[in-house]
């Protein structure tokens, strides 16, 4: 891992699903350079991490791997990936790969050899195959017969996965997203992680965990972080239902997680309905982005969300297609207004809020204090932890309003404060003029008017 780049846990990540992003078809082609062409856009938006979806040889969607050591020919070859990693590092951008280690595709040559060779085949122990009937059956991932579960009790599987992870860390990547980590015993991960840490002590390891004991999973497995699905759900659900009480409760749990590890936070990814679709329009999606940008964690934005793309995740074959679209060949091909109406304005808001995050790096581990909560109004304060410098501990106050009318006299909790960023005027997308926000002082502190269906971020002077 390159030591002159930002620590991966401190990075701001852009998540890309390569097969979709590059418009990959069944025809082999050098498509990874299309992602390289977007690295300047990535940096200019404010990210310094690139989290790639599957890039290894696979049968269909990428999560049915057939060779962990070969780049998917639909994306290119090893030289293409090496060039992408080098170009990213030259720009100060970390690179994360997606490792599917719970299962392999049914067309994986090792699995096919075992099926052909029967229960006496020496690699039979790598899988969980029932040979008792005329036709063998096997453990598979969530009922998908084409996704063959590995036997994580086998020491040979520990060696297999550790060797794959080390191979690509040696090649220069900065870490791994561990797909379906929740389906794999933490005892297995602990063995693999020890092997990985021996050679790459600073490798960043992120586990996909949907729900359960997040902190316990991290402690038992030895990985760095897990996906904070609880926060993701509470953000969009609170907005849709006009019920900030749900999020306020979740923030208490989130604070507890932050005491133990740095959660991977997000408002969209390759498996869920787009945030603009989920909450209804790009202006309100700004509320979700404000939360992502100010709450503790390692924040990631899924490609297209910054351009206000829409799309529904459906539980059917091909149901991910709408949320895994092709991007233009390069940023030069973007229309003036972005990929959708309001796309450029929403990207500018990402630039503003990611810029704020860079200027206040302490937000990554901040404590959240809820000051006001109703169905439509949430006001919370972010407070730096472990502050040792001169003066009071850094803090920001965030106010989010879902009501169709402005809310006046919202207390910001400080004797004197200034608005740093505010939502656009007149129900527009993006940001407005902080100087235009009415402020009033009193013995109880500064009070502000929060725009209709809007938000603001303030700091003490």
Helices and strands as residue ranges (DSSP letters): G 8-10, E 13-16, H 18-21, H 33-36, H 39-45, E 49-52, E 56-58, E 65-71, H 78-90, E 94-100, E 103-105, H 109-117, G 124-126, E 129-130, E 137-138, E 140-141, E 144-149, H 155-170, E 175-179, G 181-183, H 186-199, E 204-207, H 214-221, E 225-226, H 229-241, H 244-260, E 264-266, H 275-279, H 282-294, E 298-302, G 305-307, G 321-323, G 331-333, H 343-359, G 361-365, E 367-373, E 377-383, E 395-401, E 407-411, E 417-422, G 434-436, E 439-440, E 447-450, E 455-460
